[in-house]
Amino acid sequence: MSKKIPVHLQQYIAKQHYRQYTPINHAVWRFVMRQNHFYLKNIAHSAYVKGLKDSGINIESIPRVEEMNEKLAQVGWGAVAIDGLIPGAAFYSFLENRILPIATDIRKIENIAYTPAPDIIHEAAGHAPILLDPSYRNFVKKIGEMGAKALSSKEKLKVFKAVRQLTIVAEDPKSTPEQVREAENRVAEARKKVKGLTEADKVSRLFWWTVEYGLIGDLDYPKIYGAGLLSSVGESQSCLADDVRKIPFSVEGCIHTPYDVTKPQPQLFVCSSFAELTAEIDKFAETMAFRKGGTESLEKALRTEAIATIVFSSGLQVTGTLGEILKDEGEEAVYFRTNGPTALSFDDIQLTGHSTETHRKGFGTPIGRLAHGIVLEDCKPEQLHALGIYEDSPTSLCFESGIKVEGIVTKILLAEGKPILISFKDCTVRHKNQLLFKPDWGTFDMAVGAGITSVFAGAADPYSFFDMQPAMPLEEETVRDCETELESLYESIRQIRESSNWNASEVGKITALLDDNYPKEWLLRLEILELYQLHDAGHSNVQGLIRTLHEMGWGPSIKQLIQRGLELI
């Protein structure tokens, strides 16, 4: 059974245009997967090695996302195709809902060892296999929950947009070096404007140094479990060398260590087990606004200038963009106001009559106990009456903070027998000499709550809060119109490999064409050499292929890939 996709995440789902993959794309996938199966069996965590076998991912060709979804469904997860880099909150929300988002593009052959852009090699070959391990996927779900609720900043949003553009440019075959440098400069400029670390930054770094680049086990002889390492033909080998510093895992160490997605990492963190990871990030979650609440959490939300949800001790949830916080002499929040469309919810369900249309210009309310320490949300109906709070009756409420609410009660909204919202007409709200609400402004809806227990990014009820349009039907898949000559050569070799009939003449012709027209084509030469080794190892073309692969002026990274390909053959 497929995982149900939450409505607010459906906008990020894309179609995997499987027929658009070229023979070269499939060859890139095959090369990486053969390397992974051969080399990672001794250096990757056993959960990954087992998952690689149990996942049923085909070595020979790029997997279909729907098939991965069926395999993950066996452990209560799912998989969906997405279009490249998506906002962090959306990515984490997928994980929170036990769904692996899979970018379906595949890296160019020149980026075969590693690409900063999300691609299907990273997602399918890196993330998916190890998710079959129960303790690991429990950890991933927890960090997904944290990331989905983490508060960020407007400056970080600009960094995300710049990074997304860089990943697009870096993988576009039409991009010039100048365009790539320009995109890199935009990322650098955006990062200069970021001040301090937001919650989202901290979760991002934790995710990077664990899920993406984590090592596990003995500090001196660790194993790989991070998907970024598992999907990198180059770094999966080099990361275990002595020149890459191995550091005992700690949350503080991870969140205070920045990373560069474009370069190999100079240090990596080693945890003892997935259980340790889960326990440590759970402790860290206690410091985040969604669990901590209070004035400090409100201030974090104020700095984001983005949609956030504020939860009162009564359970009432206010979703909107926080615009102002009023504090008392002790610097504790006693009143806040949102700007623009705001909605009220309880238990993650929007309250009837309190949508963004009702509160389209914002929402303001006091926080705290009434005078004499009265906690209003603990009052039963008879206690409310004793305080003079009746529907259709004038009342005056004085808070410990000095805020005074005077007006005619029009409605008392209860949840589980306790008040969560009191509405007034002809209402005046003051704090000392400051007028906070005037009677001619309309209805004053006062949240009930002695304190703020949680503040988190996004909406309590996203299905109702956001203008969710029905998911657009995914466009029909089209077949590629034509192939280049080189693509045709790759396809011919693929067909010969998959056929039971050895076609020496055709392989010889393709080898000659490579010599004449494609002197720099190393991957196809490796595939041809592999066929000769299987069917005719003494053929005269074998030495010529080996000589070309050894003697051409390849760069260091390609030389390393060729050497590993030859070792595997």
N, C-alpha and C positions, 0 to 999 in steps of 0.2 A: 504494500500500500504506500503511495507517495505521500510525502510530507505536505501538509497544507501550508501555502505561502501566505503569511500575514499581508493584509491589504496594503499597508504602507510600504512594503518592500517590493511589491509587484512591479513598480515603475522601473526597477533596476534589472529586471529579468530580460534577457536577450535570447535570440535563437542561435543555436550552434549551426552555422552554415557548413555542414560537414562536407558537402560536395565542393566547397570552395578551397579545401585544403589541397595543396599541390603535391605531386610525387616527392618534391624536395622537402616539403613540410613533414611528410610521413617518414622520410629518411632521417631527418633531424630527430624526430621522436624515437625512431628505432635505435639510432646511435646512442642517445642518452639512456634509454631503457636497457640496452645490452650492457652498457657500462655499469649502470646501477645494479643489475642482477649479478654481475661478475664481481665488481669491486666492493659494493656495500655490504655484502654478506658477512664480511669479517670486521667491518668498522662501524656499522649502524647498529642501533639498539635492536634487540631481538624482536621487539614488537613491530618494528618497521619491516624487518626481513620476513617475518611471518605474514604481516599484512600485505606485503607485496605479492606473496604467493596466493593468499586467500582472496585478495580483491578481484582477481580474475582480469586485471588490466593486461591487455594484449601488448606484447613487446613489438610486434610487427607493424602496428598502425595506431594512429591517434584514437583514443577511446571516445565513445559517444557518451555525452553527459547523462542521457536517460538510462543507460546501462549502469553507470556509476551510481545513479540515484537508487536503482533497484538493489544494488549490492549493499549500499549504506542503509537502506530501509530495513535490512535484516538486523541492524543494531540500533534501530530507532532514530537514525539520522536520514538526511536526504542530500541531494545535490541539485543546484540550478546553474544554468549558464548566465553569466553577466557580461556586460560590455566594458572591459578594462577596469581601471581604478575607480572605485565608488567611494562616497564619503565614509569616513571611519565609523560614524555612528551606525550607518546602514550595514556596513560589513560586520560589525560586532553584533548587531541585532540579528543577522542571519545565524551567526554562531550561537547566540542566546537561544534561538529557536531550533537549534540542532540541524542547521542546514549549511552545507559547505558551498559558498559561492565560487564558481569556477570561471575565470576569464578564459575564453575559448581561442584567443589569438595564440599563435605560436612564434617563438623567437626566430629571428633571421639566422641563417647559417653562420654569419660572421659573429653572432652573439650566442653561439651554441653552448659555450661554457657557462655563461651567466648573462642575465639581463635584468635591469632594475624594474622593467615593466612586468606586471602580472601576466602569466601565460599558462597554457594548459599543462605544460611540463611541470611548472612549479606547483600548480594546484593538484593535478591528478597524480603525478609521480612523487610529489613531495608531501602534500597534506593528507590525501585520501587514505593511503595504506595504513598509516599508523592510527587513524581514527577507529580502526577495528579493535584497538585495545581499550577496554572499559575504563581503566584508571586515567588514561591519557585523554580520552574524549570528555570525561568528567571535568578535567582541568580546563580543556578548551571551552566548554560550555560556561564555566565559571568566569573565565577571563572575558568571554563574550558578554556576559551579563554586566560586568564592570565597565567594559568599553562602551556598551550601549547607553549607559547612564552617566558616563563621565562628562563633566563640564569642560568646555574648551574656551576659545576666545575668537574674536573676529579676525585677529591677525593670523591665527592658525588656519582659519578657513582660506585666507589668501594664499598661505603656503601650500595647502592641499591643492588648490586650483593650479598653482604654478607647477607642482610636482606632477600632477596628472597630465598637464600639457607636455612636460618633459618626457614622460613615458611614451606618449603618443608620437612625439617627434623622433625619439630615439629608435623606435621600431618601424618608422615609416621608411620604406626603401627609397623614397624620393627626397628625403631630407638631406640637406647639405651639411657639412661640418659647421658652417657658419650658423645655420639654423639651430643645430644642437647646442652650440656654445651660447647662443642667444637665450635659448630656453633654460640652460643651466644658470645663466646670469640672473634671469627672472626669479628663479628659485632662491638664489643667494640673496637677492635684494629683499624678497619677501621675508626670509628668515631673519634678516637684520632688524626687522621691525618687531620681532617677537620679544617680549619681556617676561622672564621667569618661566616656570614650568606649570602648565595647567594639569588638571586631572587627566585629561585626554592624552597629554604628552607622556605622563607617567605610565599610563596603561599601554600606550604605544611602545614605549621603551621596554616595558616588561614583556610585551608580546614579541617584540623583535628578538630579545635576548633569550627567549624561551621557545615559543612556537616556531619562530623562523630560524634562529641561530643557536639553539640550545645543545649542550652536551650533557651526558648523564653517566653516572657510575663513579668509578675511581678517578680521582683527580689526575693521577699520573697516566692512567690508561682508559680515558673516557670513550664512550660510544656516541655516535651522532643520533639525534632525534629531531633537530630543527629542519623544517621543510626547505628553507633557503639553502642549507648545506646539502641536503639530500638531493635537491634538484640541480645542483651546480656540479657539473663534471669536474671542473677545476678545483673549486674550493672544498669539495667533499674530501679530496686527498690532502690538499695543503693545510687545511685547518687543524690537522692533528700533529703537524710538525712542531718542533720545539720553539720556533720563532713566533708562534702564535701563543700568547700568554693565556694560561688556564687559571681561572679565578673561581674559588668556591662560590656557589650561588647565594645571593642575598637580594632581597627586594631593593634595599637601599643602593646596593652596588649597581643594579640594573638601571634604576630610574635616574641615577646620576652619571650614567655613561651614555653619551650621545653616539649616534651611528651615522654612517654614510652609505646610502644604498648603492652607490656607484663604485665602491671599492671593497676589496677583501677586508674582513674585519681583523684588526690587530690583536684583539683579545676576545675570549669567549668565556661564558659562565657555565660551570659544571654543577648540576644538582645531583643529589644522591638517588632520588626516585621521583616518580610522578606524584606520589602521595605527599612528599615534601613540598613540591611546587604548589599543590592545591592548598595545603595548610598555610603556607606562607602568604599566598596572595589573598587568602581569606582574611588573614590578619590585616593586610594592607587595606582591604576593602572597608574595614572599620574606620579608617581615617578619611574616607571619601564622603562627599556631601550626601549621597543617596542613603547612607547609613547613619551619618553623624547628625545632620540637620543643624539647627541653630543659626545664629547671626552670621557666623563665618561662612556657612554654606550659602546663605542668601547673598552675601557679598561676592562670592564666586559666580553666582548666577547673574548678578548685576553686571559683572565685567564681560560676560559672554555676548551680551546684546543679542541673544538668540532665544528661541523658544525653550522654556524649561518648566518643570512642574514642581510646585511647592506643596508639601504635604503637612497638614496641621495634625496635632495630637488627637483631634477628634476623628481623623481619617479623611476629612475634606481635602480634595486636591484642586489646586488652582494652576491651570496651564496658560502661560502667556509669556511675554517678554518683560522681564522685570525692569522698571524704569526708575524707581526711587525707594529708598529705605529711610524711615525716620527712626532715630535712636534716642534712648534716654541718657541720663548723665553717666550711666555705667557702660555706655557704648553697646547696649543690647537693643536689638530691633524691637520696636513696639508697633510699627505700622509699615505697610508697604503698598506700593501702587504699581500696577503693570501698565504698559503702553500698548495700545492697539488691541486687536482681537484676543479675547481671553475666554476660557471655558472652565466650568466647575464640574468636578467628577467625584465619585465615591467608589472605592474598590475598582478603579480603572474603568468605570462606566460613567459616561457623561450624564449629568443630572438633567432631567426634563425641564425645559425653560431656562437653561443656563448655558446655552451654546455661545459660540463666538458672535452670533448675530445679536444676542441679548447684551453681551458685554463687548461690543465691537470697538468701543473707545478706551477700553481698559477696565481695571477692577482695583479697588482699594479697600483695605480692611485693617482693623487693629489686630494685634497679637498679644496674648497674655491673659493673666487672671484678673478677675474683677477685684474691686477693693475688698479688704479683709481676707484675701487669699482664696476667694471662691473660684473654683475651676468649673466653668460654665458647662463644658461637655460632660461632666459627671452628674449634672443635675437631672433628676427625673422630672416628669411634667408637674408633679405637685410642688417640687422644689422651685421650679421656674415660676409657678404661680406665687409662691411665697416671696419671690424677688420682684413681683409685680410685672412679670413678663407674660402677657396674654395676647392672643390675636385680637385685632381691632381695638387695642387699648394703648393709650400713650404710656411710654416708659422712659426712664432715664438710667443709663448704665454707666457707672464710673469704674474705670480700670485702674489698677495699681500704678500704671505708668502715668496717670494723669489725663489720659484720653477720656472724653465724655461723649456718649452717643445718646441723643435725645430725639424721639420721634414716635410715630404710631406703628406698632407692630402689625404687619399685614399677614405674615406667615412664619411659622416655625417649622423648619424641615428636620425631621428626625431620621436617624439611621440606627437600626438595632436598639430602638427605644431611647436614644440619646440625641440631643440637638447637635446639628452640624452647621446649620445656616439659619440666621434670623433676618427677615426682610422688613424694611421700614419705609413708610412714606412720610412726607413732611419732616424729613430728618436733617439734623445738624450734627456734624462731628467736629470736635475741637480737641486740640492738644495745647493746653495753656492758652496763649494768645493766637495760635495758628489755626485758621479755619481749614479743615480737611474735606468737608462735604457740606453743600448747601441744599436747602429744601427744593429749590427750583431745578436741581440737577436730575430729579426723578427718584426712582427707587434706590434705596441704599441696601445692598445685600451684604450682611456682615458675617464673615466666616467665624465659626466658633472654634476656639483652640487656644489652650494655654501656652503652646509652644509649637515650634516647627521641628518635625521629626525627620524629614527627608527633603532633599532638593536634588533633582536629577534632570539631565538633558532630555529634551523631547516631550511628548504629550502623554498624559495618563491614559487617554483613550484616543490613540492616533486615528482610528477608523472614523471617529466622529469629528475630531478637531481639524484634520487636514481635508482639503477639498479633493477627496479621492474620486477620481474618475475611474470607470471600469477599465480594467487592464486592456490595453490596445492589443488586437490580434497580432501575433507575430507574423511577419511577412513570409511568404512562401520562399522556399529555398530554390535557388537557381543553380544550374550547372555552369561551370566555367566555360566560356565560349571556345577558348583555344589554349594550347600549351606552347611554351617556348621550346626550342629544340632541346635545350638542356633538360627541361622537365620531361620531355618525351624520352630522353635517354635514361633518366632515373626510372621512369615507368617501365621501360623495356627491361632493365635489370631486375626490377621488382617482379615482373611477370616471370622471368627466367628462374629467379630464386624460388618462387612459389610453385613453379611447374615441376613435374617429375622428369621432364625431358631436358637434358643438358644441351644447350645450343651454342657450341663452341664458335661457330662461324659468326653468329650475331654478336657475341661478347667481344670477339676480335675486332669487328667493325666499330663497335662503340668505343673500344680502347683506342683505336686509331683516330676516331673523331675527337676524342678528348685531347690526344697529343696535338692534333692540328688546330683545334678551335678553343680548347679550355685548359690551358697549361696550369691554371691555378685551382682547378677543381679537385680538392683532396678527398672529400667525403665519398664521391662516386667511385673514385679509384680504390678506396678501401673496400667498398661493396663488391667491386669487380674482383679484387684480390681475394676476398673471402670466397667467392664462387670458384675461382681457380683452385684455391686450396682444398675445396671440397671435391672437385671433379677432375682436375688436371693440374696437380701441383708442379709437374715438371714442364709445363708449357713455357715457351720462350718469352711470353709476355709477362710472366711473373716477375722475373728479375728487373725488367724495364719499369714495371709499376713500383716495385720496392725502391729502385734507384730514384725515380721521380719523387716519390714521397719523402725520401731522405734528403735529396739534394736541392730541391727547389727552395727559393729564398723565403720560407715561411717565417712568420713572427714567432716569438717564444711560446705564446699560448697555443697557436695552431700546431707547432712542433710537438708540444706536450699531448695534444689531442690525438695527433697522428700516431705517436708512440704508443699511447694506450689502445688505440684501435688495432695497431699491429700486434700488440701483446695478446689482445683478445682473440685475434684471428689465429 
